[in-house]
Amino acid sequence: MHLLSIDSLSDAQVALILDEGARWFEYNRQPRRNSKRLDGLTVINAFFENSTRTLLSFEIAAKRLGAQVVVMQVERSSIKKGETLEDTARTLNAMRPDALVIRHGTSGAPGTVAALMDCPVINGGDGIGEHPTQALLDAATIRHRFGHVAGLRIAICGDLKHSRVARSNIKLLRRLGADLRLAGPPSLMPDDLPACDIDQAVDGAEVVMMLRVQRERMTEDLGDAPGEYLDRYGLTAARLAKATPHAAIMHPGPINRGVEIEGDLADDPARSLIILQVEMGVAVRMACLDLLTAERVA
Ligand code: NCD
C-alpha cells in the first residue's frame, strides 16, 4: 500500500490514522520514548525540494518508532549527473528499504517511483499535486482543538492554485464533513474550484487556514506592491474579527509574515495552531509509517 493521495486511504484508514496520531501525540510528550514498532526497518527520505517541517518530522517519526532512517542527499546524488527518476527509484529499491518518503517538484513523481518500488511510498508533497500527510495532520490538529471536524466552517485562503496542501485538505476535510469556504486572488484560484471573497470566506469561520504565496511556482510576477497582498487577500486582525470569537488560525508553514498573515496573529497563543500543527505532524507521520509498514513488522 502507498500513500500518494488522500484517495489512497479508505475512511477506516483515515479514522485509524487520526486516532493513532492523537495517541502518538500524547506519547511524544513523555520524557522518554522507546517504541520498537519499526525495529529492524529502514526508511529512506528522498526530498528533491526544500523542506524543514516535513523532512524533519518524517525523520523524527521514523526514529521514534525505532526505524533506521537514511536521508538521501539529493544535491550530492547522481540525479545531478543526469540519472533519471526511474533509474534512481530502481537503485533505491535494490537497497531494500521498508518505506520511502518522497518530495518532488513534479506532480505525479511519487506515483512513478511507487510503480517501481517493492515497499510503501509516501508522498511528502509533489509539485502542485498533493500533500496527504499535511492534510492528515491538519485534520488531527482540528480534532485536537474542536473534538471533531464534521460541521465546522473552515476557510482555506490564499494561493490555492499552487497549493498541494489545499488540494489534499479539500479532499480530506470534505470527506470528514467540514463546510469549506475557499478564497484567494482570482489569478491564484484553480478554475475548477468555487471561490468567494476572503471576507466572505472568513465570515463565521471556526477555522481559518492561510496558505503561502508560492512565488517560486509562478511564471509571472503577481505585480503587487509591498503590503498590498496582506491588505487585499491576507489575514489581518480586522478580517479575523469576522470569524467566530474562538476561531483558530492555521498555516502549513513556512509562513511569510506580513504577506498572507499578520505576524502577531501567527504568534497569538489563544488563536494560532501553527506550532501545534508542527507537533501533530510528527505524531501523525508516526501513525502513517506504522500503518504502511504494519505487514512488514507482523
Ligand atoms: C508546504 C509544502 O511544501 O507544500 N509546506 C509544508 O509541507 N508544511 C506549503 C508551502 O510550501 O507553502
Residues whose N, C-alpha, C, O or C-beta is under 5 A from the ligand:
A	BS01	NCD	R53 T54 G125 H131 V165 R212 P252 G253 P254
